[in-house]
């Protein structure tokens, strides 16, 4: 390892290592929750046992970021329907009735205890991963595998890798990011042996990249990145990683090796304070703000991602050129931002028709546009064209027909309550939350903060 990189990595390792005080505090909370699971199961006269999973169980969590993932394991004969009914009831009792029901493949309870985020997840205690009933049933087998593979130096390298992924914007399998999960970071570290070896190899990755923590084949679907689940050779553990996150990680590895710096792990804080004078040259900002109601974060992010894409495509069909779009979700409020070259179009447009050789198509083209033609039609090269009046010239008008836009359910239900903000007003709204402003500036500036 380069001396410059060694200095950076050593500092990151020190700053991500949990303190003894943190370890003691979270251990006490986990012990208390485990006792409550057993006690409530006894009160309900059901068979269930707690199992700590995730980064805490594998000791790969980053200082200040301890989240508690506690499984509540039921006998396999419980069945899926009973698991959801009894499991949620028991988990809610453990949460003191203050938990929020969150949905993945099946529901679980999320709560907070002494400042720690806690997920209480009902699951079945199956004999083998192949006998799973729900997706989470394989998690204990992931835990068992990684506990047998991770060494203390590897655990430190997993923390470093996670911090690197977070710093370059490629961490998190949820809809907000579509990046690398903590489990995938652990599998990559096991596969390559160290953070340094992974970075050097990843800097040369080309799609399709297949990573096999264990010898053997892979029988699942192809992808730009496959990290084979060691408990199921047909499953890609990295299926959530988008092409953009994959490419971002590769590029960040290349630049880290060329110019080692802590900014790959800790983005420059002055970006949070950066001010912009007006709007980027020849560009306009359009923001749609709407309250989505009682939806959990994962649903909110997912629906905004798909809806922002749907709005961008709709604006494109109406003649507005969308250079890029961005979305954000916090406290039940969704934001969709679009970077446009104009907010108002000319009153007419040139419409291209069929080739002159296809007379029947010309007849249909003329009939469809006859009432809006202001000049023509005429022949350009070997095609008919006509100058027609636009149905919509203002971007606000283009947004007033939600039935023509591909919107997700929650966004569609709340679309009429939207607030439309443009240019400086959109910037002011983005500034009202430090985290939102920081991420909005990353979108607006385009250039990754880690790029020299």
C-alpha positions as CSV (number, residue, x, y, z in Angstrom):
1,X,0.0,0.0,0.0
2,X,1.2,3.5,-0.9
3,X,2.5,5.4,2.2
4,X,0.0,8.2,1.5
5,X,-2.9,5.7,1.3
6,X,-1.7,3.9,4.4
7,X,-1.9,7.2,6.4
8,X,-5.4,7.9,5.2
9,X,-6.7,4.4,5.8
10,X,-5.1,4.3,9.3
11,X,-6.9,7.5,10.2
12,X,-10.2,6.2,8.8
13,X,-9.8,2.9,10.7
14,X,-9.3,4.9,14.0
15,X,-12.3,7.2,13.4
16,X,-14.7,4.3,12.4
17,X,-13.7,2.0,15.3
18,X,-16.5,1.9,18.0
19,X,-15.5,3.2,21.4
20,X,-15.6,0.9,24.5
21,X,-18.4,3.1,25.9
22,X,-20.5,2.7,22.7
23,X,-20.0,-1.0,22.8
24,X,-21.1,-1.3,26.4
25,X,-24.2,0.9,25.9
26,X,-25.4,-0.9,22.8
27,X,-24.7,-4.3,24.5
28,X,-26.9,-3.4,27.4
29,X,-29.8,-2.4,25.0
30,X,-29.5,-5.6,23.1
31,X,-29.5,-7.7,26.3
32,X,-32.6,-5.9,27.5
33,X,-34.4,-6.4,24.2
34,X,-33.5,-10.1,24.1
35,X,-34.9,-10.5,27.6
36,X,-38.1,-8.7,26.5
37,X,-38.5,-11.0,23.5
38,X,-38.3,-14.1,25.7
39,X,-40.6,-12.7,28.4
40,X,-43.3,-11.5,25.9
41,X,-43.1,-14.9,24.1
42,X,-43.7,-16.6,27.4
43,X,-46.6,-14.3,28.2
44,X,-48.2,-15.0,24.8
45,X,-47.5,-18.7,25.2
46,X,-45.6,-19.0,21.9
47,X,-42.2,-20.4,21.1
48,X,-39.9,-17.7,19.9
49,X,-36.2,-16.8,20.5
50,X,-34.2,-13.6,19.8
51,X,-31.2,-13.6,17.5
52,X,-29.0,-10.5,17.0
53,X,-28.0,-10.2,13.3
54,X,-26.5,-7.5,11.0
55,X,-23.4,-5.4,11.5
56,X,-23.7,-5.4,15.3
57,X,-23.6,-9.2,15.5
58,X,-20.7,-9.3,13.1
59,X,-18.9,-6.4,14.7
60,X,-18.6,-4.4,11.4
61,X,-20.6,-1.4,12.5
62,X,-19.1,2.1,12.3
63,X,-18.6,4.4,15.3
64,X,-21.8,6.4,16.0
65,X,-23.9,4.3,13.6
66,X,-25.0,1.4,15.6
67,X,-28.4,0.0,14.4
68,X,-29.9,-3.0,16.2
69,X,-31.3,-5.7,14.0
70,X,-33.0,-8.3,16.2
71,X,-34.7,-11.3,14.7
72,X,-37.5,-13.1,16.5
73,X,-37.3,-16.7,15.4
74,X,-40.3,-19.0,15.3
75,X,-40.5,-22.7,14.6
76,X,-40.8,-23.4,10.8
77,X,-44.2,-25.0,11.3
78,X,-45.6,-21.6,12.3
79,X,-46.1,-20.8,8.7
80,X,-46.0,-17.5,6.9
81,X,-49.5,-16.1,7.7
82,X,-49.2,-16.9,11.4
83,X,-45.7,-15.6,11.4
84,X,-46.9,-12.2,10.3
85,X,-49.8,-12.1,12.7
86,X,-48.1,-13.5,15.8
87,X,-44.7,-12.1,15.0
88,X,-45.8,-8.5,14.6
89,X,-47.9,-8.7,17.7
90,X,-44.9,-10.0,19.7
91,X,-42.6,-7.4,18.2
92,X,-45.0,-4.6,18.9
93,X,-45.2,-5.7,22.6
94,X,-41.4,-5.7,22.8
95,X,-41.5,-2.1,21.3
96,X,-43.9,-1.1,24.1
97,X,-46.6,-0.4,21.5
98,X,-44.5,2.5,20.0
99,X,-43.2,0.7,17.0
100,X,-43.9,1.5,13.4
101,X,-44.9,-1.3,11.0
102,X,-42.4,-1.3,8.1
103,X,-42.9,-3.5,5.0
104,X,-40.2,-5.4,3.1
105,X,-41.1,-8.8,1.8
106,X,-43.2,-9.1,4.9
107,X,-43.8,-6.6,7.7
108,X,-41.6,-6.0,10.7
109,X,-41.5,-3.4,13.5
110,X,-39.1,-0.4,13.7
111,X,-38.7,1.5,16.9
112,X,-36.1,3.5,18.9
113,X,-34.5,2.6,22.2
114,X,-32.0,4.9,24.0
115,X,-31.1,6.6,20.8
116,X,-30.6,3.4,18.8
117,X,-32.7,2.5,15.8
118,X,-34.1,-1.0,16.4
119,X,-35.7,-3.4,13.8
120,X,-37.6,-6.3,15.3
121,X,-38.0,-8.8,12.5
122,X,-40.1,-12.0,12.8
123,X,-38.6,-14.9,10.9
124,X,-38.7,-18.7,10.7
125,X,-35.9,-20.8,12.2
126,X,-35.4,-23.2,9.2
127,X,-32.9,-26.0,9.0
128,X,-31.3,-24.8,5.8
129,X,-31.3,-21.7,3.7
130,X,-32.8,-23.7,0.8
131,X,-35.9,-24.4,3.0
132,X,-36.6,-20.7,3.6
133,X,-40.2,-19.5,3.5
134,X,-39.4,-15.8,3.4
135,X,-36.3,-13.9,2.2
136,X,-35.2,-13.0,5.7
137,X,-35.1,-16.7,6.8
138,X,-31.7,-17.0,5.1
139,X,-30.2,-14.1,7.3
140,X,-29.1,-16.4,10.2
141,X,-27.2,-18.5,7.6
142,X,-25.5,-15.3,6.4
143,X,-24.5,-14.5,10.0
144,X,-23.1,-18.0,10.6
145,X,-21.1,-17.9,7.3
146,X,-19.6,-14.5,8.0
147,X,-18.8,-15.2,11.7
148,X,-16.7,-18.1,10.4
149,X,-14.9,-16.0,7.8
150,X,-14.3,-12.5,9.2
151,X,-11.1,-11.9,11.1
152,X,-10.5,-8.8,13.2
153,X,-8.4,-7.1,10.5
154,X,-11.2,-7.9,8.0
155,X,-13.8,-6.3,10.3
156,X,-11.7,-3.2,10.4
157,X,-11.5,-3.2,6.6
158,X,-15.3,-3.7,6.3
159,X,-15.7,-0.5,8.4
160,X,-13.2,1.3,6.2
161,X,-15.0,0.0,3.0
162,X,-18.4,1.1,4.3
163,X,-17.1,4.6,5.1
164,X,-15.6,4.8,1.6
165,X,-18.9,3.7,0.0
166,X,-20.8,6.3,2.1
167,X,-18.3,9.0,1.2
168,X,-18.5,8.5,-2.5
169,X,-22.3,8.0,-2.5
170,X,-22.5,4.3,-3.3
171,X,-23.6,2.8,0.0
172,X,-27.1,1.5,0.8
173,X,-29.3,-1.0,-1.1
174,X,-32.5,1.0,-0.3
175,X,-34.4,2.9,-3.0
176,X,-32.8,6.2,-2.1
177,X,-29.3,5.0,-3.3
178,X,-29.5,1.6,-5.1
179,X,-26.0,1.0,-3.9
180,X,-23.9,-1.6,-1.9
181,X,-25.4,-3.1,1.2
182,X,-23.5,-3.8,4.4
183,X,-23.8,-7.5,3.6
184,X,-22.2,-7.0,0.2
185,X,-19.4,-5.0,1.7
186,X,-18.7,-7.9,4.0
187,X,-18.8,-10.4,1.2
188,X,-16.4,-8.3,-0.9
189,X,-14.0,-8.0,2.0
190,X,-14.1,-11.8,2.6
191,X,-13.6,-12.4,-1.2
192,X,-10.6,-10.1,-1.6
193,X,-9.1,-10.4,1.8
194,X,-8.6,-6.7,2.5
195,X,-9.7,-3.2,1.6
196,X,-6.5,-2.5,-0.3
197,X,-6.9,-5.7,-2.5
198,X,-10.5,-4.9,-3.2
199,X,-9.8,-1.3,-4.2
200,X,-6.9,-2.4,-6.5
201,X,-9.1,-5.1,-8.1
202,X,-12.2,-3.0,-8.4
203,X,-10.3,-0.2,-10.1
204,X,-10.0,-2.7,-13.0
205,X,-13.5,-4.1,-13.0
206,X,-15.4,-4.3,-16.2
207,X,-19.0,-5.5,-16.6
208,X,-20.0,-8.2,-16.1
209,X,-18.1,-8.6,-12.8
210,X,-18.7,-11.8,-10.9
211,X,-17.4,-12.2,-7.4
212,X,-17.6,-15.6,-5.8
213,X,-16.9,-15.7,-2.0
214,X,-16.8,-19.5,-2.3
215,X,-15.8,-21.8,-5.2
216,X,-18.6,-23.0,-7.5
217,X,-20.9,-21.8,-10.2
218,X,-23.6,-19.1,-10.3
219,X,-27.0,-20.0,-11.7
220,X,-28.8,-16.7,-11.3
221,X,-29.6,-13.9,-13.8
222,X,-26.8,-11.9,-15.4
223,X,-25.9,-8.4,-14.3
224,X,-23.1,-5.8,-14.4
225,X,-22.2,-7.0,-10.9
226,X,-22.8,-10.3,-9.4
227,X,-21.8,-11.1,-5.8
228,X,-22.8,-14.7,-5.3
229,X,-24.6,-15.4,-2.1
230,X,-22.6,-18.1,-0.3
231,X,-25.8,-19.7,1.0
232,X,-27.6,-19.8,-2.4
233,X,-25.7,-20.1,-5.7
234,X,-28.7,-18.8,-7.6
235,X,-28.9,-15.5,-5.7
236,X,-27.0,-12.3,-6.5
237,X,-26.4,-10.5,-3.2
238,X,-25.6,-7.3,-5.2
239,X,-28.8,-7.3,-7.3
240,X,-29.8,-3.9,-5.9
241,X,-26.6,-2.2,-7.0
242,X,-27.4,0.0,-10.0
243,X,-25.1,0.5,-12.9
244,X,-24.4,4.0,-11.7
245,X,-23.4,2.9,-8.2
246,X,-21.2,0.2,-9.7
247,X,-19.5,2.7,-12.0
248,X,-19.1,5.3,-9.2
249,X,-17.4,2.7,-7.0
250,X,-15.0,1.8,-9.8
251,X,-14.1,5.4,-10.6
252,X,-13.7,6.3,-6.9
253,X,-11.3,3.3,-6.5
254,X,-9.2,4.5,-9.4
255,X,-9.0,8.0,-8.0
256,X,-8.3,6.9,-4.5
257,X,-5.3,4.9,-5.7
258,X,-4.0,7.9,-7.8
259,X,-4.7,10.6,-5.2
260,X,-5.3,9.2,-1.7
261,X,-7.3,11.6,0.5
262,X,-9.7,11.6,3.4
263,X,-12.3,13.4,1.3
264,X,-13.2,10.0,-0.2
265,X,-14.4,9.0,3.3
266,X,-15.4,12.4,4.6
267,X,-16.8,14.7,1.9
268,X,-15.6,18.2,2.3
269,X,-17.8,20.0,4.9
270,X,-17.6,23.4,3.2
271,X,-19.9,22.0,0.5
272,X,-22.7,22.3,3.1
273,X,-22.1,26.0,3.3
274,X,-21.5,26.7,-0.3
275,X,-23.8,29.4,-1.8
276,X,-24.7,29.7,-5.5
277,X,-25.5,33.0,-7.2
278,X,-28.6,32.4,-9.1
279,X,-29.1,29.4,-11.4
280,X,-26.5,27.6,-13.6
281,X,-26.1,29.5,-16.9
282,X,-28.7,28.6,-19.5
283,X,-30.5,26.4,-17.0
284,X,-33.7,26.6,-15.0
285,X,-34.8,24.7,-11.9
286,X,-38.3,23.3,-11.4
287,X,-39.3,21.8,-8.0
288,X,-42.4,19.9,-7.1
289,X,-43.0,19.6,-3.4
290,X,-45.8,17.4,-2.0
291,X,-46.7,15.7,1.2
292,X,-47.0,12.0,0.7
293,X,-48.8,11.2,4.0
294,X,-48.0,8.2,6.2
295,X,-45.5,6.3,4.1
296,X,-42.3,4.7,5.4
297,X,-39.0,6.0,4.1
298,X,-38.3,3.0,1.8
299,X,-41.7,3.4,0.1
300,X,-41.3,7.2,-0.1
301,X,-37.9,7.1,-1.7
302,X,-38.9,4.3,-4.1
303,X,-42.1,6.2,-5.2
304,X,-40.3,9.5,-5.7
305,X,-37.6,7.8,-7.8
306,X,-40.1,6.3,-10.2
307,X,-42.3,9.4,-10.2
308,X,-39.5,11.8,-10.9
309,X,-38.5,9.7,-13.9
310,X,-42.1,9.6,-15.0
311,X,-42.4,13.4,-14.8
312,X,-39.1,13.9,-16.7
313,X,-40.3,11.6,-19.5
314,X,-43.6,13.4,-19.7
315,X,-41.9,16.8,-19.9
316,X,-39.7,15.4,-22.7
317,X,-42.8,14.3,-24.6
318,X,-44.2,17.8,-24.3
319,X,-41.1,19.3,-25.8
320,X,-39.2,20.4,-22.7
321,X,-35.6,19.3,-22.6
322,X,-34.8,17.8,-19.1
323,X,-31.0,17.8,-18.6
324,X,-31.3,15.9,-15.3
325,X,-33.6,15.3,-12.3
326,X,-33.3,14.7,-8.6
327,X,-35.6,13.6,-5.8
328,X,-35.6,13.8,-2.0
329,X,-37.8,12.5,0.8
330,X,-37.9,13.5,4.5
331,X,-40.5,13.7,7.2
332,X,-43.3,12.6,4.9
333,X,-42.6,15.3,2.3
334,X,-41.4,14.5,-1.2
335,X,-39.3,16.7,-3.5
336,X,-38.8,16.3,-7.3
337,X,-36.4,18.7,-9.1
338,X,-35.9,19.0,-12.8
339,X,-33.1,20.9,-14.6
340,X,-34.6,22.4,-17.8
341,X,-33.2,24.6,-20.6
342,X,-36.5,26.6,-20.6
343,X,-39.7,27.1,-18.7
344,X,-41.7,28.2,-21.7
345,X,-41.7,26.9,-25.3
346,X,-42.3,28.8,-28.6
347,X,-45.9,28.7,-29.7
348,X,-45.2,26.4,-32.6
349,X,-43.1,23.3,-33.4
350,X,-41.9,21.4,-36.4
351,X,-43.5,17.9,-36.5
352,X,-41.9,15.2,-38.6
353,X,-44.2,13.0,-40.6
354,X,-43.8,9.8,-42.6
355,X,-41.7,9.3,-45.7
356,X,-43.3,10.2,-49.0
357,X,-43.4,6.6,-50.1
358,X,-46.0,5.8,-47.5
359,X,-49.1,7.6,-48.6
360,X,-51.5,6.0,-46.1
361,X,-49.3,7.1,-43.2
362,X,-49.3,10.7,-44.6
363,X,-53.0,10.7,-44.7
364,X,-53.2,9.7,-41.1
365,X,-50.4,12.2,-40.2
366,X,-52.3,15.1,-41.9
367,X,-55.7,14.1,-40.3
368,X,-54.1,14.0,-36.8
369,X,-52.5,17.4,-37.1
370,X,-54.8,19.3,-39.5
371,X,-56.4,21.6,-36.9
372,X,-53.0,22.7,-35.5
373,X,-51.0,23.2,-38.8
374,X,-50.0,26.8,-39.3
375,X,-47.6,26.2,-42.2
376,X,-47.2,23.3,-44.5
377,X,-47.0,20.4,-44.8
378,X,-43.9,20.3,-47.0
379,X,-41.2,17.8,-47.9
380,X,-37.8,17.9,-46.2
381,X,-35.5,15.3,-47.7
382,X,-37.9,12.5,-48.3
383,X,-40.3,13.1,-45.3
384,X,-43.3,15.2,-44.8
385,X,-43.0,17.9,-42.1
386,X,-45.5,20.5,-40.8
387,X,-45.3,23.5,-38.5
388,X,-48.0,23.1,-35.8
389,X,-49.3,25.0,-32.8
390,X,-48.2,23.5,-29.5
391,X,-50.9,22.2,-27.2
392,X,-48.7,23.3,-24.2
393,X,-46.1,26.1,-24.0
394,X,-45.7,26.6,-20.2
395,X,-44.1,23.9,-18.0
396,X,-46.9,24.5,-15.4
397,X,-49.5,23.6,-18.1
398,X,-47.6,20.4,-18.9
399,X,-47.7,19.4,-15.3
400,X,-51.5,19.9,-15.0
401,X,-52.4,16.6,-16.7
402,X,-51.4,13.9,-14.1
403,X,-53.4,11.2,-16.0
404,X,-50.7,11.5,-18.7
405,X,-47.8,11.1,-16.3
406,X,-46.4,7.8,-15.0
407,X,-46.8,8.4,-11.2
408,X,-46.5,6.0,-8.3
409,X,-49.6,5.5,-6.1
410,X,-48.8,7.8,-3.2
411,X,-47.5,10.6,-5.5
412,X,-50.6,10.3,-7.7
413,X,-53.0,10.5,-4.7
414,X,-51.3,13.6,-3.4
415,X,-50.4,15.2,-6.7
416,X,-53.0,17.9,-6.6
417,X,-51.7,19.2,-3.4
418,X,-48.3,19.9,-4.9
419,X,-46.4,23.2,-4.6
420,X,-44.5,24.3,-7.7
421,X,-41.3,26.3,-7.1
422,X,-39.0,27.6,-9.8
423,X,-35.4,28.9,-10.0
424,X,-34.5,31.0,-6.9
425,X,-37.6,29.8,-5.0
426,X,-36.5,26.2,-5.6
427,X,-33.1,27.0,-4.2
428,X,-34.5,28.6,-1.1
429,X,-36.7,25.6,-0.4
430,X,-33.7,23.3,-0.8
431,X,-31.7,25.3,1.7
432,X,-34.2,24.9,4.4
433,X,-32.7,21.5,5.4
434,X,-28.9,21.1,5.8
435,X,-28.9,17.4,4.6
436,X,-31.3,18.2,1.7
437,X,-29.1,21.2,0.7
438,X,-25.9,19.3,0.8
439,X,-27.3,16.5,-1.4
440,X,-29.0,19.0,-3.7
441,X,-25.7,20.8,-4.2
442,X,-24.0,17.5,-5.1
443,X,-26.8,17.2,-7.8
444,X,-26.4,20.8,-9.0
445,X,-22.6,20.9,-9.1
446,X,-22.4,17.4,-10.8
447,X,-18.7,17.0,-10.1
448,X,-18.1,14.4,-7.3
449,X,-16.5,16.0,-4.3
450,X,-13.8,13.4,-4.3
451,X,-12.7,14.1,-7.9
452,X,-9.5,16.2,-8.2
